[in-house]
């Protein structure tokens, strides 16, 4: 279900748009002050998922153990043999997200000066994963790739079995979407961490319910074992290939993505390679912090 509100002229301070944003922020702040930070997820209460995030949570026995926490990975990004930028991936902290403990996952990609001259990239992807069962609370992305522009977030109201999404265009116009979700749902970014938490052997498949404003089964195939050398070291790996039906990390719909995960408890992604029109874009691990 998608509805686009009619465009309004710019409003002065105290105008209609500002009142709407201020009202939503006030609603969230009042819920926080009352001691129960659970906010009903709706277009009248949420303007940005970061409203729902608050101070850090200490690791406790009541949380699902994420083997890779804490994690900060840095990558060299190349197009064939040409260096085109850098990327990072990590779990920065455990915080409260709408009153519940959540792992905050952040992925960023940035082209270098050479690439900026013909195809500038500034991408930011975030996911908030339920720290009790490693499913997704929500996902946000800000993508700037050449002329491609995407600002979008999705929130999953798991008790209600519904999602809410907002997509903002370059001109500031926005579209709301809503629909149903299964009990266990992942976004594109959290699904990587879910796969890393599973037992993997060549020939196996992992099937995940992923929602990108529609729910679809992502099938991740474990292809083979392979040793990979990067600037961060040499690693025995398992090569996995997710069958994507929508936009993902470093990939547009319909492109083939392969990921090399270390064959140990952390299953660190040391290489990610995606097909493009001419060759491959590859992210190779350069540093683990």
NORPE-V169199 format. One record per residue. N is the residue number from 0. RES is the residue in one small letter. SS is DSSP state (A for helix, B for strand, O for the rest). OMEGA is omega in degrees with one decimal (* if undefined). Layout:
n=N res=RES ss=SS omega=OMEGA
n=N res=RES ss=SS omega=OMEGA
This chain:
n=0 res=x ss=O omega=-177.1
n=1 res=x ss=B omega=178.0
n=2 res=x ss=B omega=179.7
n=3 res=x ss=O omega=178.5
n=4 res=x ss=O omega=177.5
n=5 res=x ss=O omega=179.1
n=6 res=x ss=O omega=177.3
n=7 res=x ss=O omega=174.8
n=8 res=x ss=O omega=178.0
n=9 res=x ss=O omega=-176.8
n=10 res=x ss=O omega=175.3
n=11 res=x ss=O omega=177.3
n=12 res=x ss=O omega=-175.7
n=13 res=x ss=O omega=-178.8
n=14 res=x ss=O omega=-171.4
n=15 res=x ss=A omega=-178.1
n=16 res=x ss=A omega=-178.0
n=17 res=x ss=A omega=179.2
n=18 res=x ss=A omega=-179.3
n=19 res=x ss=A omega=179.5
n=20 res=x ss=A omega=-179.9
n=21 res=x ss=A omega=179.5
n=22 res=x ss=A omega=178.8
n=23 res=x ss=A omega=179.3
n=24 res=x ss=A omega=179.5
n=25 res=x ss=A omega=179.2
n=26 res=x ss=A omega=-179.7
n=27 res=x ss=A omega=-179.0
n=28 res=x ss=A omega=-179.9
n=29 res=x ss=A omega=177.1
n=30 res=x ss=A omega=179.1
n=31 res=x ss=A omega=-178.2
n=32 res=x ss=A omega=-178.3
n=33 res=x ss=O omega=177.9
n=34 res=x ss=O omega=175.7
n=35 res=x ss=O omega=-169.7
n=36 res=x ss=O omega=177.7
n=37 res=x ss=O omega=-177.8
n=38 res=x ss=O omega=173.6
n=39 res=x ss=O omega=-177.1
n=40 res=x ss=O omega=178.5
n=41 res=x ss=O omega=-178.5
n=42 res=x ss=O omega=179.2
n=43 res=x ss=O omega=-178.3
n=44 res=x ss=O omega=-174.1
n=45 res=x ss=O omega=172.0
n=46 res=x ss=O omega=-178.5
n=47 res=x ss=O omega=-177.7
n=48 res=x ss=A omega=179.5
n=49 res=x ss=A omega=174.2
n=50 res=x ss=A omega=-173.3
n=51 res=x ss=A omega=-176.8
n=52 res=x ss=B omega=177.1
n=53 res=x ss=B omega=-167.7
n=54 res=x ss=B omega=-173.7
n=55 res=x ss=B omega=178.5
n=56 res=x ss=O omega=178.0
n=57 res=x ss=O omega=176.4
n=58 res=x ss=O omega=179.9
n=59 res=x ss=O omega=-178.8
n=60 res=x ss=O omega=-179.5
n=61 res=x ss=O omega=-178.1
n=62 res=x ss=O omega=174.1
n=63 res=x ss=O omega=-175.5
n=64 res=x ss=O omega=174.7
n=65 res=x ss=O omega=-172.2
n=66 res=x ss=O omega=-173.0
n=67 res=x ss=O omega=-176.8
n=68 res=x ss=O omega=-7.8
n=69 res=x ss=O omega=-175.8
n=70 res=x ss=B omega=170.8
n=71 res=x ss=B omega=-176.3
n=72 res=x ss=B omega=176.4
n=73 res=x ss=B omega=-174.2
n=74 res=x ss=B omega=165.4
n=75 res=x ss=B omega=179.9
n=76 res=x ss=B omega=-177.9
n=77 res=x ss=B omega=172.5
n=78 res=x ss=B omega=-169.8
n=79 res=x ss=O omega=178.3
n=80 res=x ss=O omega=-175.6
n=81 res=x ss=B omega=176.4
n=82 res=x ss=B omega=-177.6
n=83 res=x ss=B omega=178.7
n=84 res=x ss=B omega=-180.0
n=85 res=x ss=B omega=178.9
n=86 res=x ss=B omega=176.3
n=87 res=x ss=B omega=177.0
n=88 res=x ss=B omega=180.0
n=89 res=x ss=B omega=172.0
n=90 res=x ss=B omega=-170.2
n=91 res=x ss=B omega=-175.6
n=92 res=x ss=B omega=168.3
n=93 res=x ss=B omega=-179.4
n=94 res=x ss=B omega=174.2
n=95 res=x ss=B omega=178.5
n=96 res=x ss=B omega=-173.8
n=97 res=x ss=O omega=175.0
n=98 res=x ss=O omega=-176.6
n=99 res=x ss=B omega=178.7
n=100 res=x ss=B omega=-175.8
n=101 res=x ss=B omega=169.3
n=102 res=x ss=B omega=179.9
n=103 res=x ss=B omega=-178.0
n=104 res=x ss=B omega=-177.8
n=105 res=x ss=B omega=174.9
n=106 res=x ss=B omega=178.6
n=107 res=x ss=B omega=175.8
n=108 res=x ss=B omega=-176.4
n=109 res=x ss=B omega=178.5
n=110 res=x ss=B omega=178.5
n=111 res=x ss=O omega=-176.4
n=112 res=x ss=A omega=179.2
n=113 res=x ss=A omega=-177.4
n=114 res=x ss=A omega=-179.4
n=115 res=x ss=A omega=-175.7
n=116 res=x ss=O omega=180.0
n=117 res=x ss=O omega=179.7
n=118 res=x ss=O omega=-176.1
n=119 res=x ss=O omega=-179.9
n=120 res=x ss=B omega=172.5
n=121 res=x ss=B omega=-174.8
n=122 res=x ss=B omega=173.8
n=123 res=x ss=B omega=176.2
n=124 res=x ss=B omega=178.8
n=125 res=x ss=B omega=175.4
n=126 res=x ss=B omega=174.6
n=127 res=x ss=B omega=-175.2
n=128 res=x ss=B omega=175.7
n=129 res=x ss=B omega=-176.7
n=130 res=x ss=O omega=178.0
n=131 res=x ss=O omega=-177.2
n=132 res=x ss=O omega=176.9
n=133 res=x ss=O omega=167.0
n=134 res=x ss=O omega=-171.6
n=135 res=x ss=B omega=168.6
n=136 res=x ss=B omega=-177.0
n=137 res=x ss=B omega=-171.2
n=138 res=x ss=B omega=176.8
n=139 res=x ss=B omega=177.1
n=140 res=x ss=B omega=173.1
n=141 res=x ss=B omega=-174.2
n=142 res=x ss=B omega=174.4
n=143 res=x ss=B omega=-176.3
n=144 res=x ss=B omega=-174.6
n=145 res=x ss=O omega=177.0
n=146 res=x ss=O omega=-179.2
n=147 res=x ss=B omega=-178.0
n=148 res=x ss=B omega=176.7
n=149 res=x ss=B omega=169.3
n=150 res=x ss=B omega=-174.5
n=151 res=x ss=B omega=170.8
n=152 res=x ss=B omega=178.5
n=153 res=x ss=B omega=174.3
n=154 res=x ss=B omega=-178.4
n=155 res=x ss=B omega=175.8
n=156 res=x ss=B omega=-171.7
n=157 res=x ss=O omega=177.5
n=158 res=x ss=O omega=-179.9
n=159 res=x ss=O omega=-178.9
n=160 res=x ss=O omega=-176.7
n=161 res=x ss=B omega=173.0
n=162 res=x ss=B omega=173.6
n=163 res=x ss=B omega=-177.6
n=164 res=x ss=B omega=175.2
n=165 res=x ss=B omega=177.4
n=166 res=x ss=B omega=-178.7
n=167 res=x ss=B omega=-179.7
n=168 res=x ss=O omega=-179.0
n=169 res=x ss=O omega=-177.8
n=170 res=x ss=O omega=179.2
n=171 res=x ss=O omega=175.7
n=172 res=x ss=O omega=-176.1
n=173 res=x ss=B omega=-179.3
n=174 res=x ss=B omega=174.9
n=175 res=x ss=B omega=173.4
n=176 res=x ss=B omega=177.7
n=177 res=x ss=B omega=179.6
n=178 res=x ss=B omega=-176.0
n=179 res=x ss=B omega=177.1
n=180 res=x ss=O omega=173.8
n=181 res=x ss=O omega=-178.0
n=182 res=x ss=O omega=179.1
n=183 res=x ss=O omega=-176.5
n=184 res=x ss=O omega=177.2
n=185 res=x ss=B omega=167.3
n=186 res=x ss=O omega=-176.4
n=187 res=x ss=A omega=-177.1
n=188 res=x ss=A omega=-179.3
n=189 res=x ss=A omega=-179.0
n=190 res=x ss=A omega=177.0
n=191 res=x ss=A omega=-179.2
n=192 res=x ss=A omega=175.8
n=193 res=x ss=A omega=178.7
n=194 res=x ss=A omega=-179.4
n=195 res=x ss=A omega=179.8
n=196 res=x ss=O omega=-175.7
n=197 res=x ss=O omega=172.1
n=198 res=x ss=O omega=-175.6
n=199 res=x ss=O omega=174.2
n=200 res=x ss=O omega=178.9
n=201 res=x ss=O omega=-178.9
n=202 res=x ss=O omega=-178.7
n=203 res=x ss=O omega=174.5
n=204 res=x ss=B omega=172.8
n=205 res=x ss=B omega=-179.2
n=206 res=x ss=B omega=-174.8
n=207 res=x ss=B omega=171.4
n=208 res=x ss=B omega=-178.8
n=209 res=x ss=B omega=177.9
n=210 res=x ss=B omega=172.8
n=211 res=x ss=O omega=-171.2
n=212 res=x ss=O omega=166.8
n=213 res=x ss=O omega=-176.7
n=214 res=x ss=B omega=-178.8
n=215 res=x ss=B omega=-179.6
n=216 res=x ss=B omega=172.8
n=217 res=x ss=B omega=177.8
n=218 res=x ss=B omega=179.6
n=219 res=x ss=B omega=-179.1
n=220 res=x ss=B omega=174.8
n=221 res=x ss=B omega=-169.1
n=222 res=x ss=B omega=-170.8
n=223 res=x ss=B omega=170.1
n=224 res=x ss=B omega=-179.8
n=225 res=x ss=B omega=176.9
n=226 res=x ss=B omega=-175.2
n=227 res=x ss=B omega=175.6
n=228 res=x ss=B omega=176.4
n=229 res=x ss=B omega=178.0
n=230 res=x ss=O omega=180.0
n=231 res=x ss=O omega=179.5
n=232 res=x ss=B omega=178.2
n=233 res=x ss=B omega=-169.9
n=234 res=x ss=B omega=166.1
n=235 res=x ss=B omega=-172.1
n=236 res=x ss=B omega=164.7
n=237 res=x ss=B omega=179.1
n=238 res=x ss=B omega=179.8
n=239 res=x ss=B omega=-179.4
n=240 res=x ss=B omega=175.4
n=241 res=x ss=B omega=175.5
n=242 res=x ss=B omega=-175.2
n=243 res=x ss=O omega=176.2
n=244 res=x ss=O omega=-179.1
n=245 res=x ss=O omega=-179.1
n=246 res=x ss=O omega=176.9
n=247 res=x ss=B omega=178.8
n=248 res=x ss=O omega=179.7
n=249 res=x ss=O omega=-173.7
n=250 res=x ss=B omega=171.2
n=251 res=x ss=O omega=-176.0
n=252 res=x ss=O omega=174.1
n=253 res=x ss=O omega=-179.4
n=254 res=x ss=O omega=-179.0
n=255 res=x ss=O omega=-179.6
n=256 res=x ss=B omega=171.6
n=257 res=x ss=B omega=-177.3
n=258 res=x ss=B omega=176.4
n=259 res=x ss=B omega=-179.7
n=260 res=x ss=B omega=178.1
n=261 res=x ss=B omega=-177.2
n=262 res=x ss=O omega=177.2
n=263 res=x ss=O omega=-175.1
n=264 res=x ss=O omega=-176.6
n=265 res=x ss=O omega=-178.7
n=266 res=x ss=O omega=-178.3
n=267 res=x ss=O omega=175.2
n=268 res=x ss=B omega=-177.3
n=269 res=x ss=B omega=176.2
n=270 res=x ss=B omega=173.2
n=271 res=x ss=B omega=-175.9
n=272 res=x ss=B omega=-178.3
n=273 res=x ss=B omega=177.4
n=274 res=x ss=B omega=170.7
n=275 res=x ss=O omega=-175.5
n=276 res=x ss=O omega=179.3
n=277 res=x ss=O omega=176.5
n=278 res=x ss=O omega=-175.9
n=279 res=x ss=B omega=166.4
n=280 res=x ss=B omega=-175.5
n=281 res=x ss=B omega=173.0
n=282 res=x ss=B omega=-177.8
n=283 res=x ss=B omega=-175.8
n=284 res=x ss=B omega=177.9
n=285 res=x ss=B omega=-176.1
n=286 res=x ss=B omega=172.1
n=287 res=x ss=B omega=-177.6
n=288 res=x ss=O omega=*
